[in-house]
Amino acid sequence: MHTSFRPSKYALVAAFPLIVFFVNACTKSEKPASDNQTSAQQRASLPEIKAVPQFSGRSQTDTQFQSASMQGSVWLAYFFFTSCGGPCPAMNARVEALQKEFASPNLKFVGISVDPETDTPKALAAYAARYHADASRWTMVQMPLDSVKSIAVQGFMLAQGAEDDPNLHSTRFVAIDKRGVIRGYFEGLDENEIPKLKKALQDLLAE
């Protein structure tokens, strides 16, 4: 006659240490990552592309701007011109919204004019006022056209930027970390890219 197997109480007692071991092992694997692990994951999600180019120019406050002054801050760079009737207003409106959403003084914005002949510091000041640009965080820069071409193409690697026709400037934002390293490119006119850009800025501020 067939009989079902029933483990004795001694067998259960003997197996108890193994049960505790496996329960503990599962519990340990569910512990949250340490701060160092989280920081490493953030860096892995945003590759280090290249060092940002060094440049200087005149700001909307008619003072000298040096890109080296951004060291220690996360910043977003982009190209535009004040007489642009196409993508520039939309891009600057994006920056205005980001300036409002991210109150951290460690996040800054740098807009580089691709039409320096027209975009004098006075013209940049009027344009900056239109978008409520906080001059302590958001700088609009005028520099010689040859310099604009060089940093746009060789420095920031924006193939569309710095052509003789200002309308051919890039519509991408460039995210730069606190060490001056380019960490990502984001299409400024694509609604699907904006959440990714915001997440990138949050991660870079947390590094």
Secondary structure, DSSP 4 states (H G I P E B T S, - for coil): --------HHHHHHHHHHHHHHHHHHHHHTSPPPHHHHHHHHHHHS---EEPPP-EEEETTSSEEEGGGGTTSEEEEEEE-TT--SSHHHHHHHHHHHHHH---TTEEEEEEES-TTT--HHHHHHHHHHTT--TTTEEEEE--HHHHHHIIIIIS--TTSS-SSGGG---EEEEE-TTSEEEEEEETT-TTHHHHHHHHHHHHHH-
